[in-house]
Amino acid sequence: MTLRFDTDVATAETEYGTVLLDQRSGEYWELNPTGALVVRTLLDGGDEAAAVTALVARFEIDRDRAEQDVTALVGDLRAAGLVS
């Protein structure tokens, strides 16, 4: 699955992760380094399985937990209308 932010969503990398701004509503989302890695992997053309693998490789997290986290984050971004 390729993740794309809607055109009204601005992103900025910070030293703490990634910030998303929904310019329609003015709401900000702050992603920690884990969430930023997931989003970056998906934006770079990786699928959810690749994001899980990236989390397991970079952070001390087991595969089941990584799968839950990726699924939850992608679901939250979709529910907020930030991605397509």
Biotite code that builds the C-alpha atoms (Angstrom):
import biotite.structure as struc

atoms = struc.array([
    struc.Atom([0.000, 0.000, 0.000], chain_id="A", res_id=1, res_name="MET", atom_name="CA", element="C"),
    struc.Atom([1.344, 3.384, -0.959], chain_id="A", res_id=2, res_name="THR", atom_name="CA", element="C"),
    struc.Atom([0.534, 6.104, 1.519], chain_id="A", res_id=3, res_name="LEU", atom_name="CA", element="C"),
    struc.Atom([-0.128, 9.602, 0.245], chain_id="A", res_id=4, res_name="ARG", atom_name="CA", element="C"),
    struc.Atom([-0.999, 12.618, 2.298], chain_id="A", res_id=5, res_name="PHE", atom_name="CA", element="C"),
    struc.Atom([-3.835, 14.732, 0.959], chain_id="A", res_id=6, res_name="ASP", atom_name="CA", element="C"),
    struc.Atom([-2.756, 17.973, -0.679], chain_id="A", res_id=7, res_name="THR", atom_name="CA", element="C"),
    struc.Atom([-3.939, 19.989, 2.323], chain_id="A", res_id=8, res_name="ASP", atom_name="CA", element="C"),
    struc.Atom([-1.562, 18.165, 4.684], chain_id="A", res_id=9, res_name="VAL", atom_name="CA", element="C"),
    struc.Atom([1.860, 19.683, 5.267], chain_id="A", res_id=10, res_name="ALA", atom_name="CA", element="C"),
    struc.Atom([4.685, 17.683, 6.833], chain_id="A", res_id=11, res_name="THR", atom_name="CA", element="C"),
    struc.Atom([7.844, 18.792, 8.592], chain_id="A", res_id=12, res_name="ALA", atom_name="CA", element="C"),
    struc.Atom([10.659, 16.662, 9.957], chain_id="A", res_id=13, res_name="GLU", atom_name="CA", element="C"),
    struc.Atom([11.879, 17.706, 13.396], chain_id="A", res_id=14, res_name="THR", atom_name="CA", element="C"),
    struc.Atom([14.565, 16.420, 15.707], chain_id="A", res_id=15, res_name="GLU", atom_name="CA", element="C"),
    struc.Atom([11.776, 14.687, 17.659], chain_id="A", res_id=16, res_name="TYR", atom_name="CA", element="C"),
    struc.Atom([9.932, 13.028, 14.742], chain_id="A", res_id=17, res_name="GLY", atom_name="CA", element="C"),
    struc.Atom([7.479, 14.464, 12.221], chain_id="A", res_id=18, res_name="THR", atom_name="CA", element="C"),
    struc.Atom([4.768, 17.095, 12.485], chain_id="A", res_id=19, res_name="VAL", atom_name="CA", element="C"),
    struc.Atom([1.682, 16.979, 10.267], chain_id="A", res_id=20, res_name="LEU", atom_name="CA", element="C"),
    struc.Atom([-0.585, 19.988, 9.725], chain_id="A", res_id=21, res_name="LEU", atom_name="CA", element="C"),
    struc.Atom([-4.070, 19.580, 8.332], chain_id="A", res_id=22, res_name="ASP", atom_name="CA", element="C"),
    struc.Atom([-4.432, 22.977, 6.699], chain_id="A", res_id=23, res_name="GLN", atom_name="CA", element="C"),
    struc.Atom([-8.206, 22.555, 6.344], chain_id="A", res_id=24, res_name="ARG", atom_name="CA", element="C"),
    struc.Atom([-8.844, 22.251, 10.075], chain_id="A", res_id=25, res_name="SER", atom_name="CA", element="C"),
    struc.Atom([-5.666, 23.744, 11.517], chain_id="A", res_id=26, res_name="GLY", atom_name="CA", element="C"),
    struc.Atom([-5.038, 20.577, 13.535], chain_id="A", res_id=27, res_name="GLU", atom_name="CA", element="C"),
    struc.Atom([-1.486, 19.414, 14.179], chain_id="A", res_id=28, res_name="TYR", atom_name="CA", element="C"),
    struc.Atom([-0.312, 15.847, 14.600], chain_id="A", res_id=29, res_name="TRP", atom_name="CA", element="C"),
    struc.Atom([3.035, 15.191, 16.219], chain_id="A", res_id=30, res_name="GLU", atom_name="CA", element="C"),
    struc.Atom([4.560, 11.806, 15.408], chain_id="A", res_id=31, res_name="LEU", atom_name="CA", element="C"),
    struc.Atom([7.304, 10.451, 17.622], chain_id="A", res_id=32, res_name="ASN", atom_name="CA", element="C"),
    struc.Atom([10.333, 8.802, 15.975], chain_id="A", res_id=33, res_name="PRO", atom_name="CA", element="C"),
    struc.Atom([8.491, 5.484, 15.766], chain_id="A", res_id=34, res_name="THR", atom_name="CA", element="C"),
    struc.Atom([5.501, 6.997, 13.980], chain_id="A", res_id=35, res_name="GLY", atom_name="CA", element="C"),
    struc.Atom([7.795, 9.056, 11.766], chain_id="A", res_id=36, res_name="ALA", atom_name="CA", element="C"),
    struc.Atom([9.642, 5.906, 10.686], chain_id="A", res_id=37, res_name="LEU", atom_name="CA", element="C"),
    struc.Atom([6.371, 4.192, 9.813], chain_id="A", res_id=38, res_name="VAL", atom_name="CA", element="C"),
    struc.Atom([5.143, 7.154, 7.768], chain_id="A", res_id=39, res_name="VAL", atom_name="CA", element="C"),
    struc.Atom([8.483, 7.610, 6.017], chain_id="A", res_id=40, res_name="ARG", atom_name="CA", element="C"),
    struc.Atom([8.623, 3.917, 5.083], chain_id="A", res_id=41, res_name="THR", atom_name="CA", element="C"),
    struc.Atom([5.097, 4.057, 3.648], chain_id="A", res_id=42, res_name="LEU", atom_name="CA", element="C"),
    struc.Atom([5.684, 7.346, 1.812], chain_id="A", res_id=43, res_name="LEU", atom_name="CA", element="C"),
    struc.Atom([8.834, 5.888, 0.276], chain_id="A", res_id=44, res_name="ASP", atom_name="CA", element="C"),
    struc.Atom([6.710, 3.161, -1.317], chain_id="A", res_id=45, res_name="GLY", atom_name="CA", element="C"),
    struc.Atom([6.995, 0.466, 1.332], chain_id="A", res_id=46, res_name="GLY", atom_name="CA", element="C"),
    struc.Atom([3.948, -1.431, 2.476], chain_id="A", res_id=47, res_name="ASP", atom_name="CA", element="C"),
    struc.Atom([2.779, -2.009, 6.018], chain_id="A", res_id=48, res_name="GLU", atom_name="CA", element="C"),
    struc.Atom([4.918, -5.158, 6.301], chain_id="A", res_id=49, res_name="ALA", atom_name="CA", element="C"),
    struc.Atom([8.000, -3.102, 5.387], chain_id="A", res_id=50, res_name="ALA", atom_name="CA", element="C"),
    struc.Atom([7.073, -0.559, 8.068], chain_id="A", res_id=51, res_name="ALA", atom_name="CA", element="C"),
    struc.Atom([6.781, -3.365, 10.628], chain_id="A", res_id=52, res_name="VAL", atom_name="CA", element="C"),
    struc.Atom([10.197, -4.707, 9.607], chain_id="A", res_id=53, res_name="THR", atom_name="CA", element="C"),
    struc.Atom([11.704, -1.208, 9.880], chain_id="A", res_id=54, res_name="ALA", atom_name="CA", element="C"),
    struc.Atom([10.313, -0.773, 13.402], chain_id="A", res_id=55, res_name="LEU", atom_name="CA", element="C"),
    struc.Atom([11.611, -4.151, 14.568], chain_id="A", res_id=56, res_name="VAL", atom_name="CA", element="C"),
    struc.Atom([15.050, -3.427, 13.101], chain_id="A", res_id=57, res_name="ALA", atom_name="CA", element="C"),
    struc.Atom([15.367, 0.070, 14.565], chain_id="A", res_id=58, res_name="ARG", atom_name="CA", element="C"),
    struc.Atom([13.650, -0.142, 17.936], chain_id="A", res_id=59, res_name="PHE", atom_name="CA", element="C"),
    struc.Atom([13.441, -2.750, 20.668], chain_id="A", res_id=60, res_name="GLU", atom_name="CA", element="C"),
    struc.Atom([9.954, -3.931, 19.806], chain_id="A", res_id=61, res_name="ILE", atom_name="CA", element="C"),
    struc.Atom([8.567, -7.356, 19.003], chain_id="A", res_id=62, res_name="ASP", atom_name="CA", element="C"),
    struc.Atom([6.919, -8.051, 15.662], chain_id="A", res_id=63, res_name="ARG", atom_name="CA", element="C"),
    struc.Atom([3.368, -8.460, 17.024], chain_id="A", res_id=64, res_name="ASP", atom_name="CA", element="C"),
    struc.Atom([3.514, -5.104, 18.785], chain_id="A", res_id=65, res_name="ARG", atom_name="CA", element="C"),
    struc.Atom([4.992, -3.447, 15.693], chain_id="A", res_id=66, res_name="ALA", atom_name="CA", element="C"),
    struc.Atom([2.147, -4.818, 13.553], chain_id="A", res_id=67, res_name="GLU", atom_name="CA", element="C"),
    struc.Atom([-0.429, -3.460, 15.998], chain_id="A", res_id=68, res_name="GLN", atom_name="CA", element="C"),
    struc.Atom([1.249, -0.056, 16.066], chain_id="A", res_id=69, res_name="ASP", atom_name="CA", element="C"),
    struc.Atom([1.486, 0.231, 12.271], chain_id="A", res_id=70, res_name="VAL", atom_name="CA", element="C"),
    struc.Atom([-2.142, -0.815, 11.816], chain_id="A", res_id=71, res_name="THR", atom_name="CA", element="C"),
    struc.Atom([-3.296, 1.652, 14.480], chain_id="A", res_id=72, res_name="ALA", atom_name="CA", element="C"),
    struc.Atom([-1.310, 4.582, 13.069], chain_id="A", res_id=73, res_name="LEU", atom_name="CA", element="C"),
    struc.Atom([-2.449, 4.016, 9.493], chain_id="A", res_id=74, res_name="VAL", atom_name="CA", element="C"),
    struc.Atom([-6.030, 3.632, 10.722], chain_id="A", res_id=75, res_name="GLY", atom_name="CA", element="C"),
    struc.Atom([-5.833, 6.863, 12.707], chain_id="A", res_id=76, res_name="ASP", atom_name="CA", element="C"),
    struc.Atom([-4.397, 8.784, 9.736], chain_id="A", res_id=77, res_name="LEU", atom_name="CA", element="C"),
    struc.Atom([-7.161, 7.447, 7.484], chain_id="A", res_id=78, res_name="ARG", atom_name="CA", element="C"),
    struc.Atom([-9.890, 8.194, 10.044], chain_id="A", res_id=79, res_name="ALA", atom_name="CA", element="C"),
    struc.Atom([-8.623, 11.782, 10.341], chain_id="A", res_id=80, res_name="ALA", atom_name="CA", element="C"),
    struc.Atom([-8.797, 12.145, 6.561], chain_id="A", res_id=81, res_name="GLY", atom_name="CA", element="C"),
    struc.Atom([-5.087, 12.888, 6.263], chain_id="A", res_id=82, res_name="LEU", atom_name="CA", element="C"),
    struc.Atom([-4.149, 10.124, 3.843], chain_id="A", res_id=83, res_name="VAL", atom_name="CA", element="C"),
    struc.Atom([-5.496, 8.308, 0.860], chain_id="A", res_id=84, res_name="SER", atom_name="CA", element="C"),
])
